[in-house]
Structures are given as C-alpha cells and as structure tokens.
Amino acid sequence: MSYCSPYDKTSFLYYVDENKLFSGITFFTFAVIGVFCYILRCYSFFEKHKIPRAVTPFAPYGNIKDILFRNTTMYVFLWKYYNKFKRKGYKFAGFYLFFKPGILAVHPSLTFKILSDDRGFDNVSRKKNVLDYKKVLRMFDDSILQQLIESSNAIKPSLEEQLAGKTPLKEVLYGFLAESSCLTFGFNKGSADVLTKSADEKIRSGFWHYLKLVLSFTKSKSSNEDLRNFIKDVCGYRKKHDVREKDLLQCFTDTLRDDRESEGIIDEIIEIAVENIIYSCSTVLFCLYELASNPDIQDDLIGEIRRFNKNNSTINLDNLHHLIYLEAVVKETLRKYPPVPLVTKKPKEDYNMNDFGLDLPKSCLIFATIFGVHHDPANFPDPEAFDPDRFFEDNIKYIKPNTYFPFGLDSRNTIGFRLTNVHVELCIFNILSSFRVDLTKKDHVLEFDNDKLVTYPKEPLPLRFELLTN
C-alpha cells in the first residue's frame, strides 16, 4: 500500500520528509544553543577573572567593530579607553577582539613592565627575533649615522626640485627616504621602489590583520625575492671574502653564525628598512603640518637653520647636534604622534603580576598604548598643544621617567629610533633650508588615516611650499 500524505498538495509539508525536517530543526536548535553557550563562555572571561572591562561586546566583533569597519584606528580606540579606565581608577581593564580577551595596561609601571619585559612576553605582531639586537647595537656606531647624513646630502637637490614641482608630498618623501635608506643599508638603488611598495603594504589595516592577530598568525614570508636574493648574495660575498663596509648590512652580516640563520636575518633587515621609511615619512608629514599650523615655531626653526648654514659649509653628525631647536621640534612631533602608537604582547606562560593584582592567562593579549601615555595630561601638560619647549634642557627634567617612548623599548626599536630621529631631522633641515611651509586651508582639522596601522595623517595634507628668499 502506498503512503498517503495527510497534507494537501499546496502545503509545504507535503513535499518534505517529516523525519528529516524535524531532525534538521533539532540539529539547528542545538547548534544555535551551542553557539550561544560558546559566545557566553567567551564573553564571561573578565567576569570570571574579576577584571573590569569595556562596554558589552557585540558578537562576532567583540569591542572592535568600529576598527574593523575603519571608522577609527586601534590606537585611538585604546587611547579613549585608556582615558576612561584611568578616570575610574583602574590599573588595567579588558576588551574583546572578536572572541579573544585583551587587556589594556593603564598604570604607568604596568605599561613600562609590558614594554620592557621581553622574557615574559612575545610581541605578537612580529616573528620571533633571530638577531642578537644587543650585539647589533654595539656595532651600530656613529659612522653609520654619518653614512645616512652623507647619503641624504647627496640626494638633497632632487628633494628640493620635487618639492618645487607638483609631485605629491608623500611620494616625494617616500622617494627621498627610500633612496637614502638604500645607501645607508648597503642596498642597490633599484631597491628603493621595492621598499616603498612594501611600506604601503605593511601599514594597511583591515579585518584580516586583526584576525591574524587574535589567531597568533605571524606575517608570511617576504615576497620581495629580488631584494632578498640581493641581500643574500651581498652577505655571502662579504662573509666569504672577509669584506667589510660601513653600513647597516655589515652590522647584520656580523651576527651570522651559520648559513641557516641567513633567511631569517634577511627578513629582519628588510623589515627594519621598511619600518624606517614608514616611521620617518609619517613623522615628517606630521612635523611639517605642525610647523605650518604654528608659524611662530616655524620662524624660530628657520632662523636656527639659517644661522647654522651661515656658520657651516655642510651638515654632519658632529654639528647636527648644534641644532637644538630642530631636535626639540622632532622630539615633540614624536611625542604627539608616536610612530609606534601601541604594542601588543602575549605572555609566554601564565603570568602572575602580583604587584598589580593581575594574573594573565597565556591565551590573553595585553596592550600598552604609547599614544595614550604621550597624550596623558598627567605626563605632559596640555598634551594636544605642539610645544617643543618641553624638550629643552631646562625643561626635560620635568618629564616623568618612563613616559616618553615613541618607538617602544625593545632593542630592535632602539635601532629604528636612532635611524628615524636622524632621518627626520635631516629631512626637515633640508626642506626648511630652502622652503617655508604653509597651510592652504587655515580651518583644516587634522584626521588620522583609519586605513593605516601606524600613526598616519589622512591625506592629502593642505600644505604649500614657498621658496625662501635670502
């Protein structure tokens, strides 16, 4: 006897196997319940560990929806929560990246501990270091910085020519910084385009960056094969024939113990070269904008540079230090717009910080907001004002210890700090030796680029260069 459905042919159930339908509904119901329980379990982390947290998270984004949709940047997000948590008297507090718990350090000593402790924490945004950076720093003497100055002096006419034309400012700066970096590192000049392209790729924000961050994925192997092969050949040649040069590549080559290390070291060299361009370019852009916005400061700086040029035929490492106001202007730029606005680390093991009443599980991320510390009125009065006088010799003693670290505190960033500092000073010196910079829109409000991971201005900046008259 054939089966007769009790349902009319116009009914949906006439065409569906009842057993399969109810099995599907049951499976779906349990799946929904399972997902709900998982979300509830993830989003109860801070309550379970008695850690104060940000507002209620929204699945699946956690607390970073605005960052993922590029309505803000991570460093501005952390800065706002830093201020909020500090007002409430918290030493630390939590937020969620997707379903991953993250803890933001608020207390100055905790921030310093996170930034300086490389034994207990891994920097999750980087591969594990294969270089002995302390050894590199010992070899990183003044002759390398002098090489950077000489390289910059050699291509100064090209910088002035492009600034007088209609080439976009970022393109001009990238070209100048990349070419001088190539000469300083010991790369061939053809590597400049590769470095600038890599710089643009490295600072791009987005969904996949933060997904890799919470899943602890490191960045993939460098795709700059031509540059990698060039560096490998140069390192190999120097090692084999005992050839020594006064450049950064030599410092890194000297750390090689065997050929197995060369691949990792080459990636590190490229990374530092690319970061130098990124940090130098963003700092110069911010510095020029602040000088255009503060004409009195610019007048004082141009006056110092003119007096310097009158008394010196060329700039070198010895007399660069005589430009005291230039140094103060660059330091204040690095304070207000730190190139490394935040540092993300992960405990290598479950980490007890009894001094702060914090037990950090190994699975948790911890953040230090350099941008927040630099913009804290308790550390720098009137932090939104651009005031180079903070860094004059008579005033610098009033800056609290461990509150100024624009590049973080690890050894690798110390190399970047020295390079970027000199690079920026040279670039500003060369520009203001010939030009004055003004705003084309007096009412312009500076915005940060939400598509960038580092502190970077939204372009184009309304800047105009006028040739100085004698």
N, C-alpha and C positions, 0 to 999 in steps of 0.2 A: 504494500500500500504506500503510495507516495505521500510525502509530508506536505501538509497544507498550512500555510502561514495564517495565523489568526488576524493578521493585519491587512488592511486594504492596500491595493497596489499603489495608491497615492501616498501611502505612509513611508517615511524614511526607513522605518524598521523592517519593512517588507523585503528590502534589498540587503539587509545586514544580518550576519550570523550573530544571534543574541549572545552566545557564549564568548565569541571573540570581542564583541562590543563591551560586555561587562568586564572581561579580562583587561581590555585596554583602559577602561575607566579606572579600574582598580590600580593598575600599574601607574597611570598618570597621577592618581591621587597620592599614592605612596611616594612617587618621585617628587611631587610638589612639597609634601611633608618633609621628605629628606633634605631637599634644597633649603627649605625654611629652617630646619634644625641646624644645618651647616652654617647658614648665614647668622643665625642666633648665636651659635657657638663661637664663630669668628668675631662677631661684634660684641662679645661679652668679655673679651680679653682684658681690657683695662679695669673693668669692674672686679674681675677675678683677682687681679694683681693689685687692686686698690691704688690705681694710678689715675689722676684726673685726666680728662680728655676733652677734645674739641666737641663741636655740636654733633648731634646724632648722624651717623653715616648713612649714605644712600647707596644701596646695592645696585650695580656691582662696582661703583666708582669709589666707594668709601667717602673720604672727605675731599678728594681731589678732582671732582667733576669739572670745576672751572678751569683747572690747569689742563686737563685732557682736551677740553674744548677751546683751549687757548684764549680764555677770557682774562687770564692773569698768568704770572710766572710762579714757579715753585718758590723762588727766593722772596718775592713779595708776599705770597701766601704765608710763608714761615715767619716773615717779619711781622705781619699783622697778628699772628697767633702768639709770637714772642711777646709783643706788647700786651696782648690780652692776658696771657698767663702770668706775666710779671705783675700786672696790676692786681691780680688775685693772690699774689704771694707764693706762687708755685715755683719750685726749683726745677721742675720738669713736668711735662704733660704729654699726652698721646694724641694721635690721629691715625686714620686708616688710609693706606694706599691700596685701592681695591679691597682685598680682604686681609692685607698684611698690616700688622701693627707697626707703627713708627713712633719713636719718642723724640721730642724736641727738647734739647737742653736749654734751660733758661738761666740758671745760676752761673755766674762768671767762672767760678772754679770748675764746675762740671763741664762747661764749654771748653775750657782750656785742657782739661783732662782728656776729653774726647779727641781734640785736635792733635794733642802731643803724644798720645799713647798709641804707638804702632805695634806694640807687643800684644796687647789685649784685643785690638780691633783691626779688622781689614777694611780698607777703603773699597767699597763695593763697586764704585764707578770705574775702577781700573783693574787691569790684570795684576797678578802678583808680581812684584818687582823682581827682576833678575839682576839688577845692577846694585853694586855697593855704592850708594849715593854719597855716603860719607867719604869714601875714597875718591870719588869723582870731585867732590867739593874741595878736597885738599889739593887736587891738581888744577882746579878752576881758579887760576891766578889772574892778576890784573892784565897780563899780556893778552888774554882772550878778550877782555872788555876793550882793551886798546885796539884789537883787531876789529871789533864791532864798530868802534868810532871811525877808524880809517876806512872801513867799508862804506859806512854811511856818508862820510865826507866825499868819497869818490863818486857817489851817485846823487849827490845833492843837487847839481844842475838839472838833472832830469826831474826831480821833485818840484823844483821851482817852476820849470817850464810847464809841467802838467797842471799845477795849481793856478797858473795864469790863464790856462785854457778852459775848456768846458768838460773835461773828464770828471765823472762823478767822484766825490771826495773819497768814498770807501775804496773805490778801485785804485785811486792814486796811492792811498796809504798802504793797501794790500801789496801793491807792486813794489813800493819802496821798502817796506818791512821784509817782504819775502826775499827780495834780491840781496839786501844787506845780511839777512839771516843765512842765506846760502853761502855767502862769502865767509861768514863767521864760523859756521858749522863745518865748512870744508866741502860743501856740495858743489856740483856744477851749476852754472847759471840757469840752465834749462829746467832745473828742479823747481824754480820759483812758481811756475804755473801749477805744478802738481801740489805744492804746499798750500797755495791759496784755495784750490779746489777742495783739498782735504779739510781746510779750516772751515769752509762753509758747511761741509757735511757733518763735521764733528759737533757743531754747536746747535744743530737742528733739534728742536724739541718735538714732542708728539706722543701718541698712545704707545707705540712700540718701545720707546725709550723707557717709559715707566713700567711697562710690563716686564721688560728685561731686568729692570732694577729690582722689582719685588721677587722675581724668579731667580735672582742672582746669576743671570747670564752675563758674561763679560763680552766685550765687543769682539767682533770677528776679526780675523787676521787682516792686516793691512792689505789693501788691494793695489797699492802703489808699487807694482812689481818692478817697473823701470828704476825708480828711486831706490828700492830695496836692493836690487841687484848692483846698482852703482855703489851704494854704501858698502855692501858685502865685498865687492872687488877691491875697493879702496882699503878697507880694514885688513883684508887678507894680504894685499900687497905690502902695506906698512909693516904688518907683523912678520911677514916672510923675509923682507929685505931690511928690517930694522930702520925704517924711515920714520922720522919724527917731524911733525908740523905743529905750529902754534895755532891750533883750532880746537873746537869742541869735540870734533870727531876723534881727535887724538886722545882726549881725556877718556872717552868711552872705550876706545880701542885698547887702552892700557888696562882696563878692568877685565878683559877677556882672559879666562884661564884655559879654555879649550874651545874648539870649533862648535861644540854642541850648544854653547851659550850664544853664538853669534846671531841666530834668528831672533831670539827674544830681545837682545840688546839693540838690534837694528830697529825693531818696532818701537822700543823705548826712545831711541834717538829721533825718529820721525815724529813721535808723539810730542816730545818736548819742543821740537822745531815748530810744529803746527800750533801748539799752545802759545808759544812766544808771539807768533803772528796775531792770533786771536786776542790775547790779552793786551798786547801793545796797541793794536788797532782800536779796540773799544775804549781804552784809556785815553788815547789821543783824541778820539771823537768827543768824549765827554769833556776833556780838558779844553778843547777849542770852543765847545759850546759854553762852558762856564766863563771863559775869558771874554767871549763875545757878549755874554749876559752881564758881565761885571767889568765895564770899560776902565774903571779906576785901577783894578788889579792888572788888567792887560797893559795899561800905560806904564805902571811900575815895572812890569816884567820886560817890556820892550826897552825901557830905559836901562835896566840892568844889562840886557843883551847888547845894546849899543855901546855902553861903556866897556863891556868885555871885548867886543870886536875892535874897538879903538885901541885897546892895550895889548891885544893878542892877534897874531897873524893867523893862527889856526886853533882849533879846539882839540884837546887831547885829554887823557884820563887825569893828568895832574891838575890842569886848570879847570876842568869841568866842575870840580868841587867848589870852585870860587863862585859859581852861580847859585848863591844861597837861596835867592827868592824863587828861582826856577825849581830847585829841589823841593822847596816848601809847597809850591803850586802843584807839582806832580804828586807829592805825598797826600795832599788834601784831596786831589782827584781820586787817588786810590782809596782814601778813607770813605768818601761819599759814594763812590762807585767801585767797590772791590771786584776785581776780575773773577775771583773765586768767591761767589756770594754765599755758598753753603758747602758743607762737607757731609757726606753720607757714609756711615760706617756700620759694620756689623760685628758683634762680639764673636771671637773665635771659639769661645766656650761660654757656658752660662757664667755671667759676670756679676759679681757682688760689689756694689758700691755703697758700703755701709755708711760712709760719711754723709751720703745724701739720702739714705733710706731707700735705695733703688736696687732691686735685683733684676738684672737684664737677662732674659732667656736668649739662648743662642739664635733663635728664629727671628728675633726682633731687629729692626733697623733703628739706628739712632742718628739724629741730625744735629749739627751745630750750625747756627745761622750767623755767619760773619757779617752779612748785611744788617741783621738785627742789632748785633753788638756795636757796629760802627754808627748806627743811627739811634742809639740809646742816649737820651739826654743825660743820664747818669754818668756816661762815659765821655761824651762830647757835647758840651752845652750848645744849644741851638744847632742841632745836628744837620738840619736842612740848609743852613747857610753855608756858602762856599767861603771859607776863611783860612787862607794859607798861613796866617799868623800863628795858628795853633802849633805849627811845626818849627817856629823859630826857636833858637837855642834857649832863650829866656822863658819860653812858654812850654816847651816839650816836657819839662819836668813835672808839669801838672797833669799830663796824660796818665791815666791809671795803668799800671802794669797789666800786660796780657789782655789789652782791649783793642790793639791795633795789629791785625794780621791779614792784610788784603789777599794773601796767597795761601793762607793756612799755615801750618807749622811743620810739615814733614820735609825731609831733606830734598826730595825731588822738587818741591815748590820753592825751596831756597834758591835753586839754580834759576828757576823761572823768574823769581823776584829780582835777582841781580840783573838778568838779561833785560827784562821788561823795563825796569827802572831806567837803565841807561838808554835803552832804545827809545823810550818815550821822551826822555829829556833831550836827546839828540833831535828827534823829530820836531818837537815844539821849538827848540832852539833854531833849527834850520828854517822853519816856517816863519817865525817872528823876526828873524834876521832880515827878511825881505818883505813880509806882508803884515797887514793888520787884518783881523777877522771881525766881522760884524754880523749881526742878525738881520736877515731880510724881513722877518716878521717879529716886531717888538713884543707882541702879545702871545708869542708861541709858548705852549705848555709842553715841556719835555715828557715823553712817554717812553716806557720800556718796550722792547720788542718781545711780544709774547711767544714768538716762534723760536726764540733762542734760549738755550740752557744757561748761558752766562749773562752777566750784566751787560746789556747792549741797548743802545738807543734805537727807537723806532725811526727809520729813515724815510725820506731824506731829511737831514737837518737843515734848517733855513740859514745857512752860513754863506757869507760872501767875503772873498779875499781882495783886499785893496793893496796895491803896491806901495810900499813906504817910500817917502821922499827923503833925501838927505837933509 
